């Protein structure tokens, strides 16, 4: 069995714990949890029948021999500190999105894990949604031809109540806005499908909640291959979540995946239509029960197989860094009002800056 310990018992930790304790992940189990908020740690420990701790180093001292993977599920701004501090135990590390809030932190995480010879997994569960996998297959087999335009839309609802649940939510230092928190999954899909980004130009606003960061943003992207991209992201959809979608247009075809979690095939049209194309819409129409979709199951299964078979991960630290670099460029563009070329040195980006 590959044995997991959770550091952080907040909103997303429940998803991980439910899967690890619910028998959904073959040959994996949950063995310990930790949170500095004692009530949360105790509740998780009692709910999932595992030891609970209030300090991650105390957890490792007590349970290190039982732990194979440490899942870092703390606030985004704490990921780097926790990752780097935990590498000394020689355990593989899984970190929720975004892997960090600054590129320097991400680079330090990658370097530290490499030196410690531990694997670093970054959660990008939407890559494993069945419709997304089918889209990726079409790209890899060249069905689109020359890529023209890629678009992602995140139209979700996050009320003031959501941001008030924890003091770090909606802050520059530990969270970021809709680009860094919610839309980073979709930005990851956009670059995974369309290729390396050359430059971005973004605008943002905070319209319906009282937070430091943006609840709404738009951006234009130029890809190295000459294609263009659009990002539309908001947590100000009312009264409820509307969609999380990606669409890819090429010279030979168009695919759009919609639903509220990039989970439902909406459009699948190619000029060189084959027999399977006629069944794709129905076959890949998925409706997961919650905003996380089904991708976490396959992601965690891949983590387990990567560890058991000692093979590469689809989303390691270097791969997870790509979407963070785009997000940092978006914030740099917002602050400067200018187009920002990727491979830049952040100067005005406020994400992850602790004053």
C-alpha positions as CSV (number, residue, x, y, z in Angstrom):
1,X,0.0,0.0,0.0
2,X,1.1,3.6,-0.7
3,X,0.4,5.5,2.5
4,X,-0.6,9.1,2.5
5,X,-0.5,11.8,5.2
6,X,-2.4,15.1,4.8
7,X,-1.0,18.4,5.9
8,X,-3.9,20.8,6.0
9,X,-7.5,19.8,6.8
10,X,-9.5,22.5,4.9
11,X,-12.0,22.4,2.0
12,X,-10.0,20.4,-0.6
13,X,-8.6,18.0,2.0
14,X,-12.0,16.4,2.4
15,X,-11.8,15.4,-1.3
16,X,-8.5,13.7,-0.8
17,X,-9.5,12.0,2.4
18,X,-12.8,10.7,1.0
19,X,-11.0,9.1,-1.9
20,X,-8.1,7.6,0.1
21,X,-10.4,6.2,2.8
22,X,-13.3,5.3,0.5
23,X,-11.5,2.6,-1.4
24,X,-11.5,4.6,-4.6
25,X,-7.7,4.6,-5.0
26,X,-6.2,1.1,-5.5
27,X,-3.4,0.2,-3.1
28,X,-3.5,3.6,-1.3
29,X,-4.6,4.5,2.2
30,X,-4.7,7.5,4.5
31,X,-2.6,7.0,7.7
32,X,-2.4,10.5,9.4
33,X,-3.7,14.1,9.2
34,X,-2.4,17.4,10.5
35,X,-3.7,21.0,10.8
36,X,-2.6,23.9,13.0
37,X,-6.3,24.5,13.7
38,X,-6.9,21.9,16.4
39,X,-10.6,21.5,15.9
40,X,-10.1,20.8,12.2
41,X,-7.4,18.2,12.8
42,X,-9.4,16.5,15.5
43,X,-12.5,16.4,13.3
44,X,-10.6,14.9,10.4
45,X,-8.9,12.3,12.6
46,X,-12.2,11.2,14.1
47,X,-14.0,11.2,10.8
48,X,-11.4,9.1,9.0
49,X,-10.2,7.1,11.9
50,X,-6.6,8.1,11.7
51,X,-4.2,9.8,14.1
52,X,-4.4,13.6,14.0
53,X,-1.7,16.1,14.8
54,X,-1.3,19.9,15.2
55,X,2.2,20.1,14.0
56,X,3.5,18.5,10.8
57,X,7.0,17.7,12.3
58,X,5.3,16.0,15.3
59,X,3.3,14.0,12.8
60,X,6.4,12.9,10.9
61,X,8.2,12.1,14.2
62,X,5.3,9.8,15.2
63,X,4.4,8.3,11.8
64,X,7.3,8.7,9.4
65,X,7.8,4.9,9.0
66,X,4.2,4.5,7.9
67,X,4.2,7.4,5.4
68,X,5.1,7.3,1.7
69,X,3.5,10.5,0.4
70,X,2.9,13.8,2.2
71,X,0.0,15.7,0.7
72,X,0.3,19.5,1.2
73,X,-3.2,20.9,1.3
74,X,-2.5,24.1,3.2
75,X,-3.2,27.7,1.9
76,X,-1.5,28.3,-1.4
77,X,0.9,30.9,0.0
78,X,2.3,28.3,2.5
79,X,2.9,25.5,-0.1
80,X,6.6,26.3,-0.7
81,X,7.5,26.7,2.9
82,X,5.8,23.4,3.9
83,X,7.2,21.5,0.9
84,X,10.8,22.6,1.5
85,X,10.6,21.9,5.2
86,X,9.2,18.4,4.7
87,X,11.7,17.2,2.0
88,X,14.2,16.3,4.8
89,X,12.0,13.3,5.6
90,X,12.7,11.7,2.2
91,X,9.0,11.2,1.4
92,X,7.4,11.9,-1.9
93,X,5.4,15.1,-1.9
94,X,2.0,16.0,-3.5
95,X,0.9,19.6,-3.5
96,X,-2.4,21.1,-4.4
97,X,-2.7,23.9,-7.0
98,X,-1.1,26.3,-7.4
99,X,2.1,24.7,-6.4
100,X,3.3,28.1,-5.1
101,X,2.5,31.8,-5.5
102,X,5.9,33.0,-6.8
103,X,8.2,31.6,-9.4
104,X,11.2,31.7,-7.0
105,X,9.3,29.6,-4.6
106,X,8.3,27.1,-7.3
107,X,11.9,26.9,-8.4
108,X,13.1,26.3,-4.8
109,X,10.6,23.5,-4.4
110,X,11.7,21.8,-7.6
111,X,15.4,22.1,-6.7
112,X,14.9,21.0,-3.1
113,X,12.9,17.9,-4.1
114,X,15.5,17.0,-6.7
115,X,18.3,17.3,-4.2
116,X,16.4,15.1,-1.7
117,X,15.6,12.6,-4.4
118,X,11.8,12.8,-3.7
119,X,9.1,13.0,-6.4
120,X,7.0,16.2,-6.5
121,X,3.4,15.8,-7.8
122,X,1.3,18.9,-8.6
123,X,-2.5,18.4,-8.6
124,X,-4.0,19.1,-12.0
125,X,-6.9,16.8,-11.9
126,X,-8.8,18.3,-14.8
127,X,-6.2,16.8,-17.2
128,X,-7.7,13.4,-16.3
129,X,-11.3,14.2,-17.1
130,X,-12.4,11.8,-19.8
131,X,-13.5,14.5,-22.3
132,X,-10.1,16.3,-21.8
133,X,-8.2,13.1,-22.4
134,X,-10.1,12.6,-25.6
135,X,-9.3,16.2,-26.7
136,X,-5.6,15.6,-25.9
137,X,-5.7,12.4,-28.0
138,X,-7.1,14.4,-31.0
139,X,-4.3,17.0,-30.7
140,X,-1.6,14.3,-30.4
141,X,-2.8,12.5,-33.5
142,X,-2.8,15.8,-35.5
143,X,-6.5,16.0,-36.2
144,X,-6.7,19.8,-35.7
145,X,-3.9,20.7,-38.1
146,X,-2.7,24.3,-37.6
147,X,-4.1,25.6,-34.3
148,X,-6.0,28.9,-34.5
149,X,-7.7,29.8,-31.2
150,X,-7.9,28.4,-27.7
151,X,-10.4,29.7,-25.1
152,X,-11.1,29.0,-21.5
153,X,-14.1,30.3,-19.5
154,X,-14.5,30.1,-15.7
155,X,-17.9,31.4,-14.6
156,X,-18.2,30.4,-11.0
157,X,-19.8,31.7,-7.8
158,X,-17.8,32.6,-4.7
159,X,-19.7,34.8,-2.3
160,X,-18.4,36.9,0.5
161,X,-19.2,34.0,2.9
162,X,-16.7,31.9,1.0
163,X,-13.9,34.4,1.4
164,X,-14.7,35.0,5.0
165,X,-14.3,31.3,6.0
166,X,-10.5,31.8,6.4
167,X,-8.5,35.0,6.8
168,X,-6.0,34.1,4.0
169,X,-8.7,33.8,1.3
170,X,-8.7,36.6,-1.2
171,X,-5.3,37.9,-0.1
172,X,-2.2,38.6,-2.3
173,X,0.2,37.0,0.2
174,X,-1.5,33.6,0.6
175,X,-4.2,33.1,-2.1
176,X,-4.5,35.3,-5.1
177,X,-7.7,35.9,-7.1
178,X,-9.7,34.0,-9.7
179,X,-6.7,33.7,-12.0
180,X,-4.4,32.1,-9.3
181,X,-7.0,30.1,-7.4
182,X,-9.9,28.9,-9.6
183,X,-8.8,29.5,-13.2
184,X,-5.3,28.1,-12.9
185,X,-6.7,24.6,-13.7
186,X,-8.1,25.9,-17.0
187,X,-5.0,27.9,-17.8
188,X,-3.1,24.7,-17.4
189,X,-5.4,23.0,-19.8
190,X,-5.1,25.8,-22.3
191,X,-1.3,25.7,-22.4
192,X,-1.3,21.9,-22.4
193,X,-3.4,21.9,-25.5
194,X,-2.2,25.0,-27.3
195,X,1.5,24.9,-26.5
196,X,4.0,27.3,-25.1
197,X,2.8,30.8,-24.4
198,X,4.8,33.7,-25.9
199,X,3.0,36.7,-24.3
200,X,-0.1,37.8,-22.4
201,X,-2.1,41.0,-21.9
202,X,-4.7,41.0,-19.0
203,X,-7.2,43.2,-17.2
204,X,-9.0,42.6,-13.9
205,X,-11.6,44.0,-11.6
206,X,-13.1,43.2,-8.2
207,X,-16.9,43.7,-8.6
208,X,-19.0,41.9,-6.0
209,X,-16.9,41.0,-2.9
210,X,-14.6,42.7,-0.5
211,X,-11.2,41.2,-1.0
212,X,-7.7,42.4,-1.9
213,X,-7.5,40.6,-5.3
214,X,-9.7,40.2,-8.4
215,X,-12.9,38.3,-8.7
216,X,-13.0,38.9,-12.5
217,X,-10.3,38.9,-15.1
218,X,-9.8,38.6,-18.9
219,X,-6.7,38.1,-21.0
220,X,-5.4,37.7,-24.5
221,X,-2.6,35.2,-25.1
222,X,-0.2,34.7,-28.0
223,X,1.3,31.3,-28.4
224,X,4.7,30.5,-29.8
225,X,3.1,28.6,-32.7
226,X,1.2,31.8,-33.7
227,X,-2.2,30.8,-32.4
228,X,-4.1,33.1,-30.1
229,X,-5.9,32.5,-26.8
230,X,-8.6,34.0,-24.6
231,X,-9.1,33.6,-20.8
232,X,-12.3,34.7,-19.2
233,X,-12.5,34.1,-15.5
234,X,-14.8,35.2,-12.7
235,X,-16.1,34.1,-9.3
236,X,-18.8,36.8,-9.6
237,X,-21.3,34.6,-11.5
238,X,-24.7,34.8,-9.7
239,X,-26.6,33.2,-8.4
240,X,-24.7,29.9,-9.0
241,X,-21.9,28.3,-10.9
242,X,-22.4,28.5,-14.7
243,X,-19.4,26.8,-16.4
244,X,-15.8,25.8,-16.6
245,X,-15.0,25.2,-20.2
246,X,-12.2,24.9,-22.9
247,X,-12.6,25.2,-26.6
248,X,-9.9,24.5,-29.2
249,X,-10.2,25.6,-32.9
250,X,-7.9,24.4,-35.6
251,X,-7.8,24.3,-39.4
252,X,-9.4,20.9,-39.5
253,X,-11.7,20.8,-36.5
254,X,-13.3,22.3,-33.4
255,X,-13.8,20.8,-29.9
256,X,-15.6,22.4,-26.9
257,X,-15.7,20.9,-23.5
258,X,-18.2,22.5,-21.1
259,X,-20.1,21.6,-17.9
260,X,-19.2,23.3,-14.7
261,X,-15.9,21.4,-14.3
262,X,-14.6,20.9,-17.9
263,X,-16.5,17.6,-17.8
264,X,-19.0,17.5,-20.7
265,X,-18.2,17.2,-24.4
266,X,-20.3,19.9,-26.1
267,X,-18.8,20.1,-29.6
268,X,-16.7,17.5,-31.5
269,X,-16.4,18.3,-35.2
270,X,-13.7,17.4,-37.7
271,X,-13.5,17.7,-41.4
272,X,-12.1,14.1,-41.7
273,X,-15.0,12.6,-39.7
274,X,-14.8,8.9,-38.8
275,X,-17.2,6.4,-37.3
276,X,-16.1,7.0,-33.7
277,X,-16.8,10.7,-34.1
278,X,-20.5,10.0,-34.3
279,X,-20.5,8.6,-30.8
280,X,-18.1,10.9,-29.0
281,X,-20.7,13.4,-27.7
282,X,-22.7,10.8,-25.9
283,X,-19.8,8.7,-24.8
284,X,-17.9,11.6,-23.2
285,X,-20.9,13.4,-21.7
286,X,-19.9,13.4,-18.0
287,X,-21.6,15.0,-15.1
288,X,-19.6,14.6,-11.9
289,X,-21.3,15.1,-8.5
290,X,-19.2,18.1,-7.4
291,X,-16.9,20.9,-8.6
292,X,-13.8,18.6,-8.4
293,X,-15.1,16.2,-11.0
294,X,-13.7,12.7,-11.4
295,X,-10.2,13.7,-12.2
296,X,-8.8,13.4,-8.6
297,X,-9.4,9.7,-8.8
298,X,-7.3,9.1,-11.9
299,X,-4.7,11.7,-10.7
300,X,-4.2,9.9,-7.4
301,X,-4.1,6.5,-9.2
302,X,-1.3,7.9,-11.4
303,X,0.6,9.1,-8.3
304,X,0.4,5.6,-6.8
305,X,1.5,3.9,-10.0
306,X,4.4,6.4,-10.4
307,X,5.6,5.6,-7.0
308,X,5.1,1.8,-7.2
309,X,6.6,1.5,-10.6
310,X,9.1,4.3,-10.2
311,X,8.1,6.1,-13.4
312,X,7.6,9.7,-14.4
313,X,4.5,11.7,-13.5
314,X,2.3,13.5,-16.0
315,X,2.3,16.6,-13.7
316,X,5.6,17.0,-11.9
317,X,7.1,20.3,-10.5
318,X,8.4,21.5,-13.9
319,X,5.0,20.8,-15.5
320,X,3.1,22.5,-12.6
321,X,5.3,25.5,-12.9
322,X,4.1,26.3,-16.4
323,X,0.6,27.5,-15.4
324,X,2.1,29.5,-12.5
325,X,4.4,31.3,-14.9
326,X,1.4,32.3,-17.0
327,X,-0.6,33.5,-14.0
328,X,2.4,35.5,-12.7
329,X,2.6,37.1,-16.2
330,X,-1.1,37.9,-16.1
331,X,-0.7,39.8,-12.8
332,X,2.4,41.6,-14.1
333,X,0.4,42.7,-17.1
334,X,-2.5,43.9,-14.9
335,X,-0.1,46.0,-12.8
336,X,1.8,47.5,-15.7
337,X,-1.0,47.8,-18.2
338,X,1.3,46.3,-20.8
339,X,1.7,43.1,-22.8
340,X,4.2,40.8,-20.9
341,X,6.4,38.3,-22.6
342,X,6.9,34.9,-20.9
343,X,10.3,34.1,-19.5
344,X,10.1,37.5,-17.7
345,X,11.4,38.6,-14.3
346,X,8.4,39.6,-12.1
347,X,8.7,43.2,-10.9
348,X,5.2,44.4,-10.3
349,X,3.3,41.1,-9.8
350,X,1.8,41.2,-6.3
351,X,1.0,37.5,-6.0
352,X,2.7,35.8,-3.1
353,X,4.4,39.0,-1.8
354,X,4.3,39.0,2.0
355,X,4.7,42.6,3.3
